[in-house]
Amino acid sequence: MKILAAAVSALLLTATAAHADNLYIEHVTLIDGIHAPQRDMTVAVEGDKIATVSPSSLAHGMKGKKIDGKGKYLIPGLMDIHIHLKGGFDITGKVDAEMGPPNREEGVAALASFLYAGVTTVFDAGNRAEHILPLRADERAGKILSPRIFATGNLVTYPGSHGDRMAVRISDFEKDKALLDKHIAEQQPDILKLTLEEEGWGSRPMITLMPVDLLEKITRYYNQHGIRTTVHVSSELRAVEAIYAGSDTLAHPVIQGPVSDSFVKLMGAKKTPFASTLTIGENYSRLAEHPEYLDQPLYVASFSAAEREKLKTQTHDEWQKRPWTWWMKIMTPIAEENVRKIHAAGGTVACGTDQSTGAATQRELELLVAAGISPLDVIRIATYNSAVFLGKADQLGSVDTGKLADLVLLSKDPTADINNAKSIVFVMKNGQLIDESQLPLAGGKQKRRFSGA
């Protein structure tokens, strides 16, 4: 029966995306943020990789199916390098009650929403291992329609510190090293997520903080096993501590207050990549004041009708009454300005949302532009810079020969208006064209966008 099930799964995936046959896109404008936009280009894809990139006038003897890209724009697949995949956090009863079983169906639907929105790579920055890791394995085996999944599994933190409910708790490096070895061996994290956060801001009580010397030891240990690290921080002080403790990346921008000029210069000099995550804070007041945004096409596809109705009514009313909602409305513009300043100083901003839909990723692009960053630079943030964050810039993030063929074809110019990043003609992952009509979206079946190859 298992063999039969595997065969059926393989057949279903064959039906949902075109085979990675050779194809080429001609007369297209290339936009990837690391080059100036290049007009009238031809991009050839062979198997799962980009084979050639050249001016169309020099592209001769191309093999495979032809796609006419005249008047269209080709960008790398978008990335969201800070998500917490839906389906892993259902809790029954009180806050300290046992969690219910993870909901795989919700997770698969959320992953589909990323592909639908042009997102071909995600990093889950902390989840229940029994939820995210089987999905990561299935994505890599080609068993589900999903963006590339990178994951930490359980994050690592100090007992009682931020996120310890889904964490491996470490209080003493030497005594608890076996727990770290178990995490590395069993979960094989792509990036380790740690937390350095005492909270105590935004109407929240103070909590235990991980000692910085312990953070440094754990960071070094994972690096010695070839694993990159990221640290949850929210203040300038903790961000500086995490950087000098050796963290490879930061999971958030500074949001507790305006950053100092010296911190801006530090980020410009060290170029420590950090996730933008503006959407998570803005999300509260946006729903409280403008619930109609949920009627936009990407949200209609990403959420069921019942979910959208609950958000518009029950959640809307709850969030209107929460001090956190209005505190975040004040602080999000401060975080936006912090991000803008660091970007302008040459720092490395990457695209993350701290949410769980492709619609949120597209919203993050809008907020980055609203912060004062050009649309062309935002495309770089959501592609190449995000690949740098993951340590995968040699494989992903730009339209270059030899890189994996994760591409999005747009009908409108995203450098003229970042909302044009939603004008998707097709999404390609690993050289395969995604058939949107086969995506198991929570909002129901959608029409296939492109069938020209």
JOQUI-V738159 format. One line per field, one symbol per residue. ss: DSSP state (a for helix, b for strand, c for the rest). psi: psi as a letter, one per 20 degrees, with the letter a starting at -180 (. if undefined). Layout:
ss=???
psi=???
This chain:
ss=caaaaaaaaaaaaaaabcccccbbbbbbbbcccccccbbbbbbbbbccbbbbbbbaaaccccccbbbbccccbbbbcbbbbbbcccccccbcccccccbccccaaaaaaaaaaaaaccbbbbbbccccaaaaaaaaaaaacccccccbbbbcccbbbccccccaaabbbcccccccaaaaaaaaaaacccbbbbbcccbccccccbcccccaaaaaaaaaaaaacccbbbbbcccaaaaaaaaaccccbbccccccccccaaaaaaaaaaccbbbcccaaaaaaaaaaacaaaaacaaaaaaccaaaaaaaaaaaaaaaaccaaaaaaaaaaaaaaaaaaaaaaccccbbccccbccaaaaaaaaaaaaaccccaaaaaaaccaaaaaaacccccccccccccbccbbbbcccccccaaaaacbbbbbbccbbbcaaaccccccccccccccc
psi=hhggghgggghghhhhqqqlqprqoqkqppojhiqqpoqlqppppocjqpgqorqhiioqkqqaqppojpjrppqqpqqoknropqiijpppbrhjrqqrqqngggghhgghhgghjjoipqookorphighghhgghghikiqoqrpoqqicprprqpirpjihkqppphpgghjhhhghgggghimphppprpnojcjrkjqrqrqppphhgggggghghhijkprqqpprirgghgggggiijphrqirrpiirqqrhhgghghhghkoqqpglhhhhhhghghhhmiihiiqghhhhhqrhhghggghfggghghhiphhghghhhhghghghgggghghjjrnpqoqhkbkqhhhghhhgghhghijpqhghhgggieghhhggikkiihrirnqpirqmoqppqiroiihphiiiimpgqpppkjpppohiipmqhjrpqqphpkj.
